[in-house]
Amino acid sequence: MDTDPDTPLHTHVSAGSHAYAELKSAVLRGDLPLGVRLREEHLAERLGVSRTPVREALLRLHAEGFLTRHTAGGYRVLTPSAEVMGNLYELRCALELFAMRRCDADGRSTHDVGAIRALREEWIQLDSEAPPTDPDFVLLDEEFHARLTEASGNQELADEVRRVNQRIRPVRSHDFVTPGRIATTIEQHLAIVDAVLTGDPEAAATRLDRHIRESQAVVAAAAAQALERMFLAGEGAW
């Protein structure tokens, strides 16, 4: 049996969270060898948990796009196409910049100032609470960009931004395990919304474009390092 029926539920939940966090970190660091089938029993032994929380962690990482199916069954680490990721970043940038510059027939910005102010207040509060690194910060970052696009008044644009960001989430997570990047992201987000609130959408668009491209460069470098580690990792590394 994988689990003891008398084991408290909170213990199982804790084991599942531990397995998920450790395996996700291992993927982002490049500790898991490229192309190798991830074996539940081996991972469970390495992590000091039963196979059930490992299995749940693998399922979750697969659903999030960090893992793909192995031909022999089970999972292996997904290595995203650099070309596809580059195209998706280009699409993301085009969508967000179009939304930032969106205006009415009289040339006035269509942005909902109240929504932008609320977003700004949330990120000022987040600035005092944010951890140094956290791959899950990508979810907060995605929501910022979706809501910023939403504030332009075009819900379809915001929905597309959400879809694109979900597809590039596995690589974008690298950004927030890089020291200093969460603090820099918060600073840049606030600079973007401040430009909107001062009535300068072109300055906001310039800051947004720089922000996305800087993040892309950090992600590309971190992902390349992780890929190199995966190539060098032996099958028994994990």
N, C-alpha and C positions, 0 to 999 in steps of 0.2 A: 504493500500500500504506500502511496506517496505521502499521505497525510494521516495523522492520528485524529480520529473523530473527537477525542477528548481535548485536543489542542484548542486553546481559546482563539476566537475569530480574529482578535486584534493581533495575535502573534502571526497568523497567516498573512494578514494584510501587511504587516510590517515586513515580513519576509518577501512578499511580492514587490513592495516598494523598493526594498533593498536590491533585489535582483534586477529590477527594471533600471534603477539608477546606475548600478555598477555596469551593466551590459551596455547601456546607452553611452556612458563615459568611455568604455572600452572601444566602442565603435568610433566615436569622435576622435579619440586619441590615435586610432589606427592600430590598436593592440591585437585585434582579431585578424588572423591571416586571411589573405585574399582568396576567395573561391572555395574555402574549406567549409565543409558541412559542420554546423554548430551542433554538438551533441549535448542533449539535455543532461545526461548523467555526468558528463565531464564538467559541465558548467555548474551543476548543482554541487558537486564535490568542491570545486574551486571556490564557490561562494558560501559554502557552509549552510546550504538550505536544501529542502527536498526538491524533487523534480517539478512538482506542481507550480510553485511560484516562478520557476525558471520558464516553464512552458507558457505561463500567462505573460511573462515579460517578453518572450519571443513573439508571441501573437501580437502584443501591443506594438512592438517595434516594427513588425511587419506591416501592421495597419498604418503606421506613421510614415512608412516609406524608407526606413533605415535598413531593413532586411528584405531579401527576396527568396523565393523558393529555390531549394537545391534540387538538381535533377535526381539525386538519390533519396529524396525525401528530406523533410525538415527545412532548415533555412541556412542562408549564407549572407554575408554582408553585401549590400547593394553598392555598386560603384556607378554613380550617375554619369551620364554622358556629359562631357565638358561643353560640347556644342549645344546640346539641348538646354543645359542650365544657362548658358550664355544667351540663348534665344529667349528663354523665359525671363531673365533679368531685363533684357531689352524691352520685352513686352510690358513688364511691370513698370519700368521707367516711363514708357510712352503713355500708359494709362494714367499714372499718377500725375505726370506733368500736364497732361491734357486737362485733368480735373482741376489742378491748381490754377490753370489759366482760364478756366471756364467763366464766361461772362454772359450777361443778358443782351438783348438787342441794342441797348444803349451803351454797351461797353463796360457796365459795372459788374464787379465780382458777384457771383451767385452764392458765395459761401455764407453759411449760417453762422453768424458771429457768436451767438449764444452757445452753439455746439462747440465751437473752437475754444471759447473761454472755459467751458467745462472740461474739455480735453486738457487744456493747459494746467488747470488746477489739479487735475488727477496726476499729471506728470511731475508737477512741483512736489506733490506729496510723495510720489514714488521715488523721487531723487533722494529723500532722506531715509528710505527703507530698502533700496535696491542692494542686492548682494554683489560682491566683486565679480563673480562669474556664476553663470547658471544657464545651461542649455535651454531650459524651459522658458527663459526670458523671451525667447523667440515668439511665444504666443502673445505676450503683451505688446511686443513690437509690431506683430502682424495686425493686432487690433487697432493700434495707433494709426497705422497707414490706411486701414480700411475705413476707420471713422473720419480721418482727414479727407479721404476721397468722398465719403458719404456726405460730408458737410458742404460739398460743392453743389448738392441738390440732384445728383444723378445716382440713384440706387443701383442701376445696372452696372455702372462703372465700379462702384464699391464691391459688388458681388464678384466681378471679374478679378479685381485686385485680390480678394480673399482666395479665389480659386488658384490664381497664379502663385500666391505666397504659400499656399498649402502644398503645391507641387515642389517648390524649391525649399521647403522647410528642412529636410534632412541636411542639405548643405548649409543653409543659413544658420543652423544651430551652431556651426563652428564659430560664428562671429562672437557668440556670447560665452564661449569657454576660453576666449582670448582675453587675457588680463587687460583691464582698462576700457574695454569696448562697451560695457554696459553704461559706465559713467559718460563716455563720449556720446553714445547714442542718445541718452537723456538730454544732454546739453544741446545736441543738434536738433532734436525734436522740438525743444522749447524755442530755439532760434527760428525754426520754420514757422511755428504758430505765432510767434511774436511779429514776424514780418506780415503774416496775414492780418493780424489784429491792427497793425499800423496802416493798413490799406495799401500794402505794396506786394501784390501777388507775384510780380516778376521777380522781386528779391526772394520771396518765399520759394518760387520755382527753382531759382538758381541754387539756393541752399538745399532744397530737396534733391535736386539732381546730383549735387556734390555728395550729399549724405548717402544716397543709394550706391553711387559708384565707389565711394570709399569702402562701404560695407562689402561690396562685391569683391574688391581687391583683397580685403582681409580674409574673406571666406575662401577665395581661390587659393591663397597662399597656405592657409591652415588645412584645407582639404588636400592639397598636394602633399603636404608633409605627412598627413595621416595615410594617404595612399602609399607613399614611400615606405612607411612603417609596416603597412600591411604586406607589401611585397617582401619585406625582409623578415617578417615574423615567421617563425617555424610553426608547423602544424600543432605542436604541443605547447605553444605559447599560452594558450588559454584552454 
